[in-house]
Amino acid sequence: MTTPQVPLLPRPRPHGLQLILRPLVEFLHTEAAGGIVLLVATVAALIWVNSPWAEAYQHLWHTTVGVEVGRWSLKHPLEWWINDGLMVLFFFVVGLEIKRELVAGELREPRKAALPAAAALGGMLVPALVYFALQHGRPGERGWGVPMATDIAFAIGVLALLPRVPAGLKILLLSLAIVDDIGAVLVIGVFYSSDISFVALAWAGGGLLAIVAARLARIRVLGLYAAIAVFVWLALTQSGIHPTLAGVALGLLTPSRSLVGKSRLLEILEVVSVRLRAREDDSLAEEVNTLVKYGRRTMPLLDRLQSALHPWVAFAIMPLFALANAGVVIDMRELASPVSLAVAAGLLLGKPIGVVLFSLAAVRLGVAQMPTGVTFGRLCGIGFLAGIGFTMSLFIAALGLKGDLLTAGKVGTLIGSVGSAALGVVVLMLTLPRRDAGD
């Protein structure tokens, strides 16, 4: 007696809302986990530099590493290779995220983009003004850009730890942080670049034009684009423009459309189906490989690169950056330094004030509207979380401050970021819905 074959039930297909939210959910999960790893790396750097092995910490990151070909050489400390080299991939992913939001995300529609844009603008201007007011005419004046930034990994990571957070609140913080990234990139490019070499800049521009030409010619050899990208980065290292901006430019140039359209995929599926019906053996390897090959091409290159690189950035590059840059000797004198106090004040006070005031102004003027689930109290909580400036703040501090001023800037960044995270958690815990709210 044979056992009847029970047909397998197809898996339920995700509905439209799930298809839209799934990439966001996956992104937020990666950011939350990446934020935890980033925190561990930061604590490790602080412990290491304040331990008996502090000299080894300094020696490691100042070890010269380089490449030499004939009379051409590129030699820098290991810290430089992290900050100006590996961080290019971080900024490349930032560029991809900006491109995604502009093409298919919250920043595509002006009315939806108005609130995070206004919040980010206030969250950049007010902290910079607070810092500048406290440091005007002083040696640390050039560090005004340090408290402008928001660390998306830490901010989203902290928010992900809280229960019952409305989706609108998460999307607002994510969009705000992405607009903030745009502002930070502009600030770095315009105000923290010096001794511009227009010849090297022209070479970099030529490389970007070569990428555009290759795209128009429908060249799909990723190795060629990677080689041109390295050339653009090398040119920018000699131009006076910070080389990490190459990552943003390359991210914005990445195609957001799939290489294989739906109609072409259906044709391929029909061909594979005919092959399968004509085969006499059970070998499916060739057909499966064909499906995998063209199935991947239906996914836009932007999404493929973001999915492939984001884990490396979140779990390797950013923690390594934190390990190399967050090592600050704990000194009570630095806690009271005018620069550290100015940075901390910009993050702790300037950020929430700027985010809340500019958001409310945009809503009152009718150019924006509050997302579902976002109240005044929760907006204040988001304003505090936006004051977690860590990665970008440390990055800008390294560009604008030197010596003891840089140390003070790092201390202020740590104080302001930790304080902002704590205040944000407290405010949101008081304003988020309680468990029995729906009973």
C-alpha positions as CSV (number, residue, x, y, z in Angstrom):
1,M,0.0,0.0,0.0
2,T,1.5,3.3,-1.1
3,T,1.3,6.4,0.9
4,P,-0.5,9.2,-0.9
5,Q,1.6,12.1,-1.8
6,V,0.4,15.3,-0.1
7,P,1.1,18.4,-2.2
8,L,3.2,21.0,-0.5
9,L,1.4,24.2,0.3
10,P,3.0,27.2,-1.2
11,R,4.4,29.7,1.2
12,P,2.2,32.8,1.7
13,R,3.3,35.6,-0.5
14,P,4.2,38.8,1.4
15,H,1.7,41.6,0.8
16,G,2.6,45.1,-0.4
17,L,3.3,46.6,3.0
18,Q,5.6,43.7,3.9
19,L,7.5,44.1,0.6
20,I,8.0,47.8,1.4
21,L,9.0,47.4,5.0
22,R,11.1,44.3,4.8
23,P,14.3,46.0,3.5
24,L,13.8,48.7,6.2
25,V,13.4,46.1,8.9
26,E,16.5,44.2,7.8
27,F,18.4,47.5,7.7
28,L,17.4,48.4,11.2
29,H,18.3,45.0,12.5
30,T,21.8,45.3,11.0
31,E,22.2,48.8,12.4
32,A,21.1,47.7,15.9
33,A,23.5,44.8,16.0
34,G,26.3,47.0,14.5
35,G,25.7,49.6,17.1
36,I,26.3,47.0,19.9
37,V,29.6,45.9,18.2
38,L,30.6,49.6,17.8
39,L,29.9,50.2,21.5
40,V,32.1,47.2,22.4
41,A,34.9,48.5,20.2
42,T,34.7,51.9,21.9
43,V,34.8,50.5,25.4
44,A,37.8,48.3,24.4
45,A,39.7,51.3,23.0
46,L,39.0,53.3,26.2
47,I,40.2,50.4,28.4
48,W,43.2,49.8,26.2
49,V,44.5,53.4,26.1
50,N,44.0,53.8,29.9
51,S,45.8,50.5,30.7
52,P,49.5,49.7,31.2
53,W,49.5,48.8,27.5
54,A,48.7,52.3,26.3
55,E,52.0,52.7,24.6
56,A,51.3,49.6,22.4
57,Y,47.9,51.2,21.5
58,Q,49.7,54.4,20.2
59,H,52.4,52.4,18.5
60,L,50.0,50.2,16.6
61,W,48.0,53.0,15.0
62,H,51.0,55.1,14.2
63,T,52.8,52.2,12.5
64,T,53.7,53.2,8.9
65,V,52.1,51.0,6.2
66,G,52.4,51.7,2.5
67,V,52.8,50.7,-1.1
68,E,55.8,51.5,-3.3
69,V,56.0,51.1,-7.0
70,G,59.2,52.5,-8.6
71,R,59.5,56.1,-7.6
72,W,55.8,56.3,-6.6
73,S,54.9,55.5,-3.1
74,L,51.9,55.9,-0.8
75,K,53.0,55.5,2.9
76,H,50.9,56.5,5.9
77,P,50.3,55.5,9.5
78,L,47.8,52.6,10.0
79,E,45.3,55.1,11.4
80,W,45.3,57.0,8.1
81,W,44.6,53.8,6.1
82,I,41.5,53.3,8.3
83,N,40.3,56.9,8.4
84,D,41.1,57.8,4.7
85,G,41.0,54.3,3.2
86,L,38.6,51.9,4.8
87,M,36.2,54.6,5.7
88,V,35.7,55.2,2.0
89,L,33.5,52.0,2.1
90,F,31.6,53.5,5.0
91,F,30.9,56.6,2.9
92,F,30.1,54.5,-0.1
93,V,27.4,52.8,1.8
94,V,26.2,56.2,3.0
95,G,26.0,57.2,-0.7
96,L,24.0,54.1,-1.5
97,E,21.6,54.8,1.4
98,I,21.2,58.4,0.2
99,K,20.5,57.3,-3.4
100,R,18.0,54.7,-2.2
101,E,16.1,57.3,-0.1
102,L,16.1,59.8,-3.0
103,V,14.9,57.3,-5.5
104,A,12.5,55.0,-3.7
105,G,12.4,56.0,0.0
106,E,11.0,58.7,2.3
107,L,13.0,61.5,0.6
108,R,11.4,60.8,-2.8
109,E,8.2,62.7,-2.0
110,P,8.8,66.4,-1.0
111,R,6.0,66.4,1.7
112,K,7.4,63.3,3.4
113,A,10.9,64.5,3.1
114,A,10.1,67.9,4.5
115,L,10.0,66.8,8.2
116,P,13.3,64.9,8.4
117,A,14.9,67.5,6.2
118,A,13.8,70.3,8.6
119,A,14.7,68.2,11.6
120,A,18.2,67.5,10.2
121,L,18.7,71.1,9.2
122,G,17.9,72.3,12.7
123,G,20.0,69.4,14.2
124,M,23.0,70.7,12.2
125,L,22.7,74.5,12.5
126,V,21.9,74.9,16.2
127,P,24.7,72.6,17.5
128,A,27.2,74.4,15.3
129,L,25.9,77.7,16.6
130,V,26.1,76.6,20.2
131,Y,29.7,75.4,19.7
132,F,30.7,78.5,17.7
133,A,29.3,80.8,20.4
134,L,31.3,79.0,23.0
135,Q,34.5,78.8,21.0
136,H,34.5,82.0,18.9
137,G,37.9,83.5,18.8
138,R,39.5,80.6,20.6
139,P,41.9,78.0,19.3
140,G,39.2,75.3,19.0
141,E,37.0,77.5,16.8
142,R,37.6,75.2,13.7
143,G,35.8,72.3,15.4
144,W,32.3,73.8,15.0
145,G,31.4,70.9,12.7
146,V,32.0,68.2,15.3
147,P,28.6,68.4,17.1
148,M,26.6,68.6,13.8
149,A,26.7,64.9,13.0
150,T,24.4,62.0,14.0
151,D,25.7,58.4,14.3
152,I,23.1,56.4,12.5
153,A,24.4,53.0,13.8
154,F,24.3,54.1,17.5
155,A,21.1,56.1,17.2
156,I,19.1,53.3,15.5
157,G,20.8,50.7,17.8
158,V,19.6,52.5,20.9
159,L,16.1,53.0,19.5
160,A,15.9,49.3,18.6
161,L,16.5,48.4,22.3
162,L,13.2,50.1,23.3
163,P,9.9,48.3,23.3
164,R,6.8,49.3,21.3
165,V,8.4,51.9,19.1
166,P,6.0,53.1,16.4
167,A,7.2,52.5,12.8
168,G,6.8,56.2,12.0
169,L,9.3,57.1,14.8
170,K,11.9,54.7,13.4
171,I,11.5,56.0,9.9
172,L,11.7,59.6,11.1
173,L,15.0,58.9,12.9
174,L,16.4,56.9,9.9
175,S,15.5,59.6,7.4
176,L,16.8,62.4,9.7
177,A,20.1,60.6,10.1
178,I,20.4,60.1,6.3
179,V,19.7,63.8,5.6
180,D,22.2,64.6,8.4
181,D,24.8,62.4,6.5
182,I,24.2,64.6,3.4
183,G,24.9,67.7,5.4
184,A,28.0,66.2,7.0
185,V,29.4,65.2,3.6
186,L,28.9,68.8,2.4
187,V,30.5,70.2,5.5
188,I,33.5,68.0,5.1
189,G,33.9,68.7,1.4
190,V,33.4,72.5,1.7
191,F,34.9,73.5,5.0
192,Y,37.4,70.8,5.9
193,S,39.3,70.6,2.7
194,S,42.5,72.7,2.1
195,D,45.3,73.3,-0.4
196,I,43.2,72.2,-3.3
197,S,45.1,70.7,-6.2
198,F,42.8,71.3,-9.2
199,V,44.9,69.0,-11.4
200,A,44.3,66.0,-9.1
201,L,40.7,67.1,-8.7
202,A,40.4,67.1,-12.5
203,W,41.7,63.5,-12.6
204,A,39.2,62.5,-10.0
205,G,36.4,64.2,-12.0
206,G,37.6,62.4,-15.1
207,G,37.4,59.1,-13.3
208,L,33.8,59.8,-12.3
209,L,33.0,60.8,-15.9
210,A,34.5,57.5,-17.1
211,I,32.1,55.6,-14.8
212,V,29.1,57.6,-16.2
213,A,30.4,56.8,-19.8
214,A,30.8,53.1,-18.9
215,R,27.2,53.0,-17.6
216,L,25.8,54.7,-20.7
217,A,27.7,52.1,-22.8
218,R,26.1,49.4,-20.7
219,I,29.4,47.9,-19.6
220,R,28.7,45.5,-16.8
221,V,32.2,44.4,-15.7
222,L,32.3,45.2,-12.0
223,G,36.1,44.9,-12.0
224,L,36.4,47.8,-14.3
225,Y,34.3,50.0,-12.1
226,A,36.3,48.9,-9.0
227,A,39.5,49.9,-10.8
228,I,38.2,53.3,-11.7
229,A,36.9,53.8,-8.1
230,V,40.4,53.1,-6.8
231,F,41.8,55.6,-9.3
232,V,39.3,58.3,-8.2
233,W,40.2,57.6,-4.5
234,L,44.0,57.9,-5.3
235,A,43.4,61.2,-7.1
236,L,41.4,62.6,-4.2
237,T,44.2,61.7,-1.8
238,Q,46.4,64.2,-3.7
239,S,43.7,66.8,-4.3
240,G,43.1,68.3,-0.9
241,I,39.5,67.1,-0.9
242,H,39.0,64.4,1.7
243,P,39.3,61.1,-0.2
244,T,36.3,59.5,1.6
245,L,34.1,61.8,-0.4
246,A,34.9,59.5,-3.3
247,G,32.7,56.9,-1.6
248,V,29.7,59.2,-1.5
249,A,30.1,60.2,-5.2
250,L,30.5,56.6,-6.3
251,G,27.4,55.5,-4.2
252,L,25.3,58.2,-5.9
253,L,26.4,57.0,-9.3
254,T,25.4,53.4,-8.6
255,P,22.5,52.2,-10.7
256,S,19.2,51.9,-8.9
257,R,17.5,49.8,-11.6
258,S,17.9,46.1,-12.2
259,L,20.0,44.8,-15.1
260,V,17.2,42.3,-16.1
261,G,13.6,43.4,-16.3
262,K,10.6,41.4,-15.5
263,S,9.7,40.6,-19.1
264,R,13.3,39.3,-19.8
265,L,13.2,37.2,-16.6
266,L,9.9,35.6,-17.8
267,E,11.5,34.8,-21.1
268,I,14.4,33.1,-19.3
269,L,12.0,31.2,-17.0
270,E,10.1,29.9,-20.1
271,V,13.4,28.8,-21.7
272,V,14.4,27.0,-18.5
273,S,11.0,25.4,-18.2
274,V,11.3,24.0,-21.8
275,R,14.8,22.6,-21.0
276,L,13.6,20.9,-17.9
277,R,10.7,19.2,-19.7
278,A,13.1,18.0,-22.5
279,R,15.7,16.5,-20.1
280,E,15.8,12.8,-19.6
281,D,18.0,12.8,-16.5
282,D,17.5,14.5,-13.1
283,S,20.4,16.9,-13.4
284,L,19.2,20.4,-12.6
285,A,22.6,22.1,-12.0
286,E,22.8,24.1,-15.2
287,E,19.2,25.3,-15.0
288,V,19.5,26.3,-11.4
289,N,22.7,28.2,-12.1
290,T,20.9,30.0,-14.9
291,L,18.0,31.0,-12.6
292,V,20.4,32.1,-9.9
293,K,22.4,34.2,-12.4
294,Y,19.5,36.0,-13.9
295,G,17.5,36.1,-10.6
296,R,20.4,38.1,-9.0
297,R,20.4,40.5,-11.9
298,T,16.7,41.4,-11.3
299,M,17.9,42.9,-8.0
300,P,19.3,46.5,-8.6
301,L,23.0,46.8,-8.3
302,L,22.5,49.4,-5.6
303,D,20.6,46.9,-3.4
304,R,23.1,44.1,-4.1
305,L,26.1,46.2,-3.1
306,Q,24.3,47.6,0.0
307,S,23.4,44.1,1.1
308,A,26.9,42.8,0.5
309,L,28.9,45.7,2.0
310,H,26.7,46.8,4.9
311,P,27.6,43.9,7.2
312,W,31.3,44.5,6.5
313,V,30.9,48.2,7.3
314,A,28.8,47.6,10.4
315,F,30.7,44.8,11.9
316,A,34.3,45.4,10.7
317,I,35.1,48.8,9.4
318,M,33.2,51.0,11.9
319,P,34.3,49.0,15.0
320,L,37.9,49.2,13.6
321,F,37.5,53.0,13.2
322,A,36.2,53.2,16.8
323,L,39.1,51.1,18.1
324,A,41.6,53.4,16.4
325,N,39.9,56.7,17.2
326,A,38.0,56.4,20.5
327,G,41.1,55.7,22.6
328,V,41.2,58.8,24.8
329,V,43.1,59.0,28.0
330,I,40.7,59.8,30.8
331,D,41.9,63.0,32.3
332,M,39.7,65.2,34.6
333,R,41.2,68.3,33.1
334,E,40.0,67.3,29.6
335,L,36.4,66.9,31.0
336,A,36.4,70.6,31.9
337,S,38.2,71.7,28.7
338,P,36.3,74.5,26.8
339,V,36.4,72.4,23.6
340,S,35.0,69.3,25.2
341,L,32.3,71.3,27.0
342,A,31.4,73.1,23.7
343,V,31.1,69.7,21.8
344,A,29.0,68.2,24.6
345,A,26.8,71.2,24.8
346,G,26.3,71.1,21.0
347,L,25.2,67.5,21.1
348,L,23.3,67.5,24.4
349,L,21.5,70.8,24.0
350,G,21.9,72.0,20.4
351,K,20.7,68.8,18.7
352,P,17.4,68.3,20.5
353,I,16.6,72.0,20.4
354,G,17.3,72.2,16.7
355,V,15.5,69.0,15.8
356,V,12.3,69.9,17.8
357,L,12.1,73.6,16.9
358,F,12.7,73.2,13.2
359,S,10.3,70.2,13.0
360,L,7.5,72.1,14.8
361,A,8.1,75.1,12.5
362,A,7.8,72.9,9.4
363,V,4.6,71.4,10.7
364,R,3.2,74.8,11.7
365,L,4.0,76.3,8.3
366,G,2.2,73.4,6.6
367,V,5.1,72.1,4.6
368,A,5.3,68.9,6.7
369,Q,3.2,66.7,8.8
370,M,3.9,64.5,11.9
371,P,4.1,60.8,11.0
372,T,1.7,58.4,12.7
373,G,2.7,57.7,16.3
374,V,5.0,60.7,16.6
375,T,4.0,63.1,19.4
376,F,5.8,66.1,20.8
377,G,7.4,64.1,23.6
378,R,8.6,61.3,21.3
379,L,10.0,64.0,18.9
380,C,12.0,65.3,21.9
381,G,13.3,61.8,22.5
382,I,14.3,61.5,18.8
383,G,16.1,64.9,19.1
384,F,18.2,63.6,22.0
385,L,19.1,60.4,20.1
386,A,20.1,62.5,17.2
387,G,22.7,63.9,19.6
388,I,24.6,60.6,19.4
389,G,27.3,61.9,17.1
390,F,30.0,59.4,17.7
391,T,31.4,58.1,14.3
392,M,30.9,61.2,12.2
393,S,31.8,63.5,15.1
394,L,35.1,61.8,15.7
395,F,35.8,61.8,12.0
396,I,35.2,65.6,11.7
397,A,37.2,66.2,14.9
398,A,40.2,64.5,13.4
399,L,39.9,66.9,10.4
400,G,39.3,70.1,12.3
401,L,41.3,69.7,15.5
402,K,44.8,68.7,16.4
403,G,46.8,67.7,19.5
404,D,45.2,68.5,22.8
405,L,42.3,70.1,21.1
406,L,41.6,66.8,19.3
407,T,41.7,64.9,22.5
408,A,39.3,67.4,24.1
409,G,37.0,67.1,21.0
410,K,36.9,63.3,21.4
411,V,36.1,63.6,25.1
412,G,33.3,66.0,24.4
413,T,32.0,63.7,21.7
414,L,31.9,60.7,24.1
415,I,30.3,62.8,26.9
416,G,27.7,64.3,24.6
417,S,26.9,61.0,22.8
418,V,26.5,59.0,26.0
419,G,24.4,61.8,27.7
420,S,22.2,62.1,24.6
421,A,21.6,58.4,24.5
422,A,20.7,58.3,28.2
423,L,18.3,61.3,27.9
424,G,16.8,59.9,24.7
425,V,16.1,56.6,26.3
426,V,14.5,58.2,29.4
427,V,12.3,60.5,27.4
428,L,11.1,57.8,25.1
429,M,10.5,55.3,27.9
430,L,8.2,58.0,29.4
431,T,6.4,58.8,26.2
432,L,6.1,55.4,24.4
433,P,2.8,53.5,24.8
434,R,2.6,51.2,27.8
435,R,2.0,47.5,27.5
436,D,-1.5,47.7,28.7
437,A,-2.4,50.7,26.5
438,G,-4.5,48.6,24.1
439,D,-6.3,46.7,26.9
